[in-house]
Amino acid sequence: MGKSEHKLNRRAFLKSSAIAVGAMAAVGAGVGYLQKITAETRINQRFLRPPGAIDEDTFIYGCIKCGLCVQICPIQAIKLAGIKEGLAYGTPYIDVRTQACDFSCDSLQCVETCPTAVLYFKQFKDAGEKAIEEYDATHKMDENYNPFPVQIQAMKSIVKMGVAKLNEDTCLAFQGKGFKGTPRGKDFKGINRSPYSGDLKATPLSEKVYDEKICDICVKECPIGDTAIVMADKGGGKVVPEVLEGCTGCGVCVMVCPTEGPSIVVEPIKS
């Protein structure tokens, strides 16, 4: 090997070594950054999880991202988090402004189907069984015997995904205004089963027309009822929505709110 060739090989080796060291440093920095953002994502509890979700820190690691809850939801309310969400990637959440959980499955199917119990079903099973026991104590097993409505109500009433919060500055009722028309327009794709309709399944919100002297659509469409939200008389002829302790955070009120930016939002339960 000639002297010039030796110098050339040495120069190439040093250059490649420098590149390798730089690449390793970049990878190290990238891993550090990824750890930082995933740690922040892990403790960021802005996601509204499906019913029965356990505490967020445990949920992130316990969820196997199987997607069964997504597949079984009859109204397609559950989505999977995107790749930009760090450790939360592939985990289920609900965007209630787009499609709220209206409990129209009547059995919390997403919770029941979860194979890892990060959506924890036992609490709902216990509530349902207790409701049936109480029903049996006052009803005979004849042709009118039907404990299932009280069982369903008992199960869904203990859901705690979040709590609804009103924006009094933009809420139509707080301004003494009514609403006439379709809340989200004819092109809106969201569906729900109105509690007063008697429908067996959810129907498009775009097909529902309201004519309210004082806007109370959030109260009318709440699947939980008067333990969650009511129209409260504040005196002086002012009647406005009031969120109560029975709010489950299902988000139907957010989905149906007719103001351009929703005047009611759901804040996820923070563990």
VENWOVEN-V548529 format. One line per field, one symbol per residue. phi: phi as a letter, one per 20 degrees, with the letter a starting at -180 (. if undefined). A space follows every 50 residues. Layout:
BEGIN
phi=???
END
This chain:
BEGIN
phi=.fffffffffffffffffffffffffffffffffffffffffeedefeef gnffgggfggeefelfnffffeffdleeddffffemfegnefbceffebe edmffmblgfffeffdmfdeeggfgffffffffffffcceedfefbefgf fffffffefceacfcedffdffffemddbcpdgdnfefefcadffdemfe bfcfffedddbdfcfcffffeffeofedbcedeenmmeccfcedfffemf nffffefefgegebcdegfee
END
